[in-house]
Amino acid sequence: MAATKTPKGGGAPGRARGRAADAAARAPARAGQGGGTATAVAETAPSMVPPRLKERYVGEIAPALREEFGLTNVMQIPTLTKMVVNMGVGEAARDAKLIEGAVRDLTLITGQKPAVARARKSIAQFKLREGMPIGVHVTLRGQRMWEFCDRLLTLALPRIRDFRGLSDRQFDGRGNYTFGLTEQLMFHEINPDQVDRQRGMDVTLVTTATTDEQGRSLLRRLGFPFKEN
């Protein structure tokens, strides 16, 4: 009886698959031995510290607002959803390099690269053409929003010269609030020696409040210094 012959080269794929399977089986053991330090560091590394203003809102402000307005559902409690910082640069229509300084300043202030706003139509008397950069804006949400709000209240606003408080009449009827700042030097992130010109900005706080009364109470409890009537 003739012996069955294995086709030439037919055993090589089988041996290769066997070696690959053995290597895959040994890989977890090697990973556990060699990567033990990295795994231990990952497990013991401290988690990101939540913003202190958010912790204060959850622990103190939200319960107080719920009691003040008699809210039965926790989802009805007013809170911040986002902050929009807008910096107009009208002179950029004559000098396009000015927009670069605005982008640099707003990036330092907010920690997030801003989007460039461009003209939607051409206006001859302002020498403005469609598509020209005219400002920059940033939308902050989540932890970055709470951290920026905290720095704004504790560091930036107290540095305004002759500051007498914010007007409480600039709500939009639905609990959202907008106020303006005349310069960027009030923020510690800005180096006065590197500022090419003074730039003002508008800050809009978008809340889940349904009335101006709820929005005013929320911002007042967060620490916004409104003028006393």
Helices and strands as residue ranges (DSSP letters): H 11-34, H 36-44, H 52-56, I 57-61, H 62-69, G 74-76, E 80-88, G 90-93, H 98-110, E 115-118, G 124-126, E 133-140, H 142-151, I 152-156, G 157-159, E 177-181, G 192-194, E 201-207, H 212-222
